[in-house]
Structure formats: structure tokens, C-alpha cells
Amino acid sequence: MTARLTGFAAVAAALLHMPGAVAHHSFAAVFDADDPVELTGTVRDVEWLNPHVWFYVDVETGDGTIEAWAFEMGSPNRLMRSGWNERSMALGDVVTVTASRARDGSRKAAVVTVRLATGEELFGAQSSSE
């Protein structure tokens, strides 16, 4: 009986953690690869977390106003294999981002490349099959 209860508890715990995995989005459902954007701005935050790394950039528009943009990249592991590390971008760095814009028209995009303040260009490790 104790073995059955332990087994049931393990299955129940696993099921409680499934919604996060099931909720992972498809690239094509959120971003439009046919709507590219290239923006230059100042890095104000970086979230180096699974399942995707996000960073936030303040972009000055032609009329002098500041727009806050959110950029999604691949997983930390995939980024490291592409040459990134947690210190690749620092707060206050000026970067140029080439990305696929969100389908909902919001100021978020999936990164294709980032040109760092050093001039180095790194891939966003985002795939259209995620």
C-alpha cells in the first residue's frame, strides 16, 4: 500500500509540473519571420534563464521618445554553444539587434543576431522550429 501511495504521489507531482512544459510556444505562433526589424539601443536588463534568455533594450525613436523593446533568444545552453555567456551583454551597452517581430504588433521580437558594443556579432540561437 505504501508503495502505491508513493507511486501515486510521484505521478501527481510530475503532472503538476507539466503545464509549464506544455505551455512552451511555437516560434511561428508568436513571431513573424517575414517581418524583420533592426534596432539599436541601450541594454537595460538581461534575464539569463530557461527556457529562453530575454533582454530588454531602450530604443530612441526619430522624434526623441524612448521605446522599451523585449527580445527573446534561445536557451542558455544553446546560446553558450553559439558563443554567448552571461557577460556578453552588460547593462548600459549599446547593441544593434536584428530580429523577427511579434505577430501581435507589440514591441517584442525573436533575435536573429546581436551586434555587441565590441563590434562582435552573435546569433540569437532562436529557431523557427521551437
Sequence and secondary structure as in RCSB ss.txt:
>XXXX:A:sequence
MTARLTGFAAVAAALLHMPGAVAHHSFAAVFDADDPVELTGTVRDVEWLNPHVWFYVDVETGDGTIEAWAFEMGS
PNRLMRSGWNERSMALGDVVTVTASRARDGSRKAAVVTVRLATGEELFGAQSSSE
>XXXX:A:secstr
 HHHHHHHHHHHHHHHHHHHHHT   HHHHEEEEEEEEEEEEEEEEE  SS  EEEEEEE TTS EEEEEEE   
HHHHHHTT  TTSS TT EEEEEEEEETT SSEEEEEEEE TTS EEE    TT 
